[in-house]
Amino acid sequence: MTSKIFILIVLSAFSFQLFSACDSKDKGIGPVSKVELKPFDNVLASKGKDVFDKNCLTCHRFDKEFTGPNLTGITKIRTPEFIMNMILNPEGMEKENETIKELAKKYPMRMKTQNISEPDARSLLEYLRKIDGN
């Protein structure tokens, strides 16, 4: 009985640590401090798909890991600001954001600045919202 309680406590602590690593209020490090999401914009998402195919497809896929993390569901676990700041400031995020520091341990290939404009980063966010059904 004591060992079951110990295991339960350890699992609870691990779950809390895992959950806290995905801080739903983390806005990341970068130029974007606030994103106001409006109703889904299919035209913006279409532009975002083009930007994704040109700049992101080399390392990212949906529904599977590749050189970079699987992006399916990203808009459900990260804030819009976090996503845009990761797109616009990946090197700064890796240096200063704890979530990205942890992810960097798993993926040896580092995300480099892609020189994506803020409007294009916003279109990428909209494309990710489409993929996630947001």
C-alpha positions, 0 to 999 in steps of 0.5 A: 500500500505504501509503495502505491501511495509513493508511486502516485505521489511521484506520478502526480509531481511528474504530471505537475512538472510536465503541465507547468512546462506548458505554461498556457500564459507564456508569451515567449521572448520577442516583439509580440506582446499581444495578439487579438484572435478574431474569427478564423480567416481562411484567406490569411490561413491560405497565405500562411500555408504558402509561408509554411511550405516555403520556410517551415516544411523543411523541419516541421510536419503535422501528425509526426515528428521530423527534424523539428517538433510535430506542430499538430495541436500547437495552438492548443498548448501555446499562446498566439504570442508564444507561437509568433515570437518563436517564428520571429525570434527563435534564437532569443527564445532558445536562449531565454525561454525555459520551454524552448530550452527543454525542447532544444535538448530533444531536437539537435537541429536548431531553428534559425531566424527565417527573416519572416515578417510579423504579418507573415508570422501572423498568417502562419499562426492562422494556418496553424489555427486551421490545422488545429481546427481553432 
